[in-house]
Every structure is written in C-alpha cells, then in structure tokens.
Amino acid sequence: MKSAKYILLLFLSLGLFHGINALGQTTVLSGTGDGGFETGNSFALNNWTSVNTGQTNQWWCGTNAVGAGVRAAYVGTAATNNNYTATAASIVHIYRNVVFPAGLDLVKLYFKYKVRGRSNEDYMEVSLVPTSVTPTAGVQLNNGTLATDYRNQTTWKVDSIELPCTVAGTTQRLVFSWINDNASGNNPAIAIDSVTIVSRAGVSCNLGLGNINIGSLPYNSGPGTTCGFDNDINSATANVCNDPAFLDGEDVVWTFTPTSSGQITIDLNAPLGFATSLSLFDDCPTGGCSGNMGNCVANIEDYDGSKSMCVSVTAGIT
C-alpha cells in the first residue's frame, strides 16, 4: 500500500500533483552564514579558501558587490572593485569542503551571481570535486564541472544546480572558478552571494520551481504562467506517456491528495497558449534519488492552449 499521489503537470502553462510525501529539509550550507560570506570579513572566517597566487584578477571577500547581507565574494583587481583587467589572463578559485550527511536526497545548490565577462573566454565555472583535489591558481580545474560559462548577466540572478545522489554520506569540495584570457573583456567580473545547499531526508519528490500544494478540491489557480520556471520534469527525469517534445518545457506542478474517490475534471483555460500539455501522475514523477518514479495515468496534449481531461482518483491509499 502506498499513499495516493497524483501529480498534474502543465507544460508551457500549468501542472498538478496529487498526494506528496511530507519532507524534511536539511540545510547543508547556509546562504545567510558561511555561504553568504556573513560569518566574518575574510574567506578564512567563512571557511572558504581563495586561490589567487600570481594572478592579476583575484577573488575578494568584501562589501563592493553584494547581493544580500553585507558581504559577498567577487573578482577584482582589489577588494574595492569588481572589475578585472581583461588583458591579464587569470584563473582563480575559491573553495570550501562540504559535509553531506548520509541519507540525504535531492541535494540542490543555489547561489546568486552577476557578471559581464566575454563569450566563451571570460566566465565563471562551478565544480564539485573530492577533497583530494586542490585547485591551483592559473590552472583550469577541468574536473567535476557542474556548470560553466556564467557570463553576460549584469543584474543579480539566482541559479540552482541539482547535485548527484552519490554526494550523500561524503565530504566534497565545492569550487567557484573565474577564468579570463588576455584578449578583451567587459566589466564587471563575477560576483557571487548567498551560496546555499539544501537537501531532503528520506523518500523525496523533486518538483523544482513552480510547485503549488492544494489543500482541498475544488480548486481554481487563477491566472498563471510557466514562464521563468525550470524544466524540472522532463523526458529524462520522468516516465513519459506523451510526446517527449511536449514534456520538455518549463512546467508548473500542483500537488493534491483526494479525500474521496471518484471522477475529477482538470481544465486549462489558456486560449492564447500554444502547444500545452497536461499530465497526471500517481506518484512522484522524478522519483528523486530513490528512483521510484510515478506512473503517468492521464495525459492530454496538442498545439492548442486550452484543454480538459476527466480522470478517476482514489482517496487516501491505493
């Protein structure tokens, strides 16, 4: 027996999930403490290590480019600026060891960043490596890359990266690297803030951004959009019962648990929408690190915006 869970996903417009497990969240690295460079006025006091030796453009812990709180980490030619000398090739890093308790699931890294840089040449890279790997100034890491080519974002933006399930029960080294060549470039250099790692314990369901819990039926979401939400549930992370092309788009998810069995009608009113899809799952679509993906029990898709489907749900348990 398992809890009845129905997840309705609206791709390019809307989504819904029925019956989600209650999950406890663990903060592995606080974005308002060490991760936000708020514990002290140096990298060392925040348990970070900077690797700048011999480089013109260096990482600084200071107050010049701040996304939240009073301090941030940024690259500049001095602590008083966030500018780099584009004609002085530099590769610099900051890193810290992160202890991931055993039993964690859905570990995600979040951070704020802003940068101008230059296409494919002057950018930031994020890596997660074993503690036996120590970055060297002037040398690109080329190991454990999580994401790269952070550039051309001159206002603060939050990014998120889902970390591998295998990090649970290990200690890893989180590395932020700034890389620039000696040709040309654009200021400012990289600045980061509010570095946060959170995880959930036990069975989890990674619904990402745009996850809305519904207390009871009937329910009306009102106006909405999927624009700006991630493509968290897609043909690579969930069971597919439709054309994968419709599944691979920004999504919004509604979660609900029916109190009685019977038929429910799910309507999407989006006359101006295009190529939308509704999918209903009977458990977590992604499965998290447990790998137990829910089944897609109903789906409707076409190139129109509005659509409706009638499905049977079961109260409590199945």
Beta strands, then each sheet from edge to edge (+ up, - down):
strand 1: 6-11
strand 2: 15-18
strand 3: 24-29
strand 4: 49-51
strand 5: 58-62
strand 6: 72-76
strand 7: 90-99
strand 8: 104-115
strand 9: 123-130
strand 10: 145-150
strand 11: 153-162
strand 12: 171-180
strand 13: 191-201
strand 14: 211-213
strand 15: 251-256
strand 16: 262-268
strand 17: 276-281
strand 18: 296-302
strand 19: 307-313
sheet 1: 2+ 1- 15+ 14+
sheet 2: 2+ 1- 17+ 18-
sheet 3: 3+ 13- 6+ 5-
sheet 4: 3+ 13- 8+ 11-
sheet 5: 4+ 7- 12+ 9- 10+
sheet 6: 16+ 19-
end
